[in-house]
């Protein structure tokens, strides 16, 4: 049983990654270490080429480190493969992308249900969970709308609902406000903050928009594949986790 505070949810230990193109090596990460607790909302910031996207890929099990390890709920994940990796990813991770990545021919409700279909959840339960989440995110009247009938902010809220529907341990958001105007960006980030706190899920958000980091508990700044600094936000907008 945990004593003294929230349990650790994510830990990166000495993560290194180099890409090789032809005879040229491009170091992306050079030994990154940090840990996050359940219910913590962290931003990863830094200039282009700093290693932000690579770090997110490693945390999301979408790439493997050259050395080091990622632990999610104390599970070392870099060696997982095949069906075991697919099951782990579907049950433990939720993804939110800049371009939403919704299926155009499906309704909002059907898009949210997709992770549950992969887990074999029965239709009635899928429908119940999807509608509850969409309603909570202010889309109660949009169940039957397809992505092309929704605004950018609404599409991103559908994507957040899809990421949350399997009750994951970790949400990974890659520039989730990159295609949104400033008002919609604030709304989407506020929702991420609220759901992180409410569900005690850990959220890691890559962003170039420093304005929205005010919602985060911590900002991890990368430069040249290393953590340049970490800054704690003692009074994040939206309340403490």
Secondary structure, 3 states (H helix, E strand, C coil): CCCCCCCEEEEEEEEEEEEEECCEEEEEEEEEEEEEECCCEEEEECCCCCCHHHHHHHHCCCCCCCEEEEEECCEECCCCCHHHHHHHHHHHEEEEECCCCCCCCCEHHHHHHHHHHHCCCCHHHHHHHHHHHHHHCCCCCCCCCEHHHCCHHHHHHHHHHHHHCCCCCEEEEECCCCCCCHHHHHHHHHHHHHHHHHHCCEEEEECCCHHHHHHCCEEEEEECCEEEEEEECCCCCCCCC
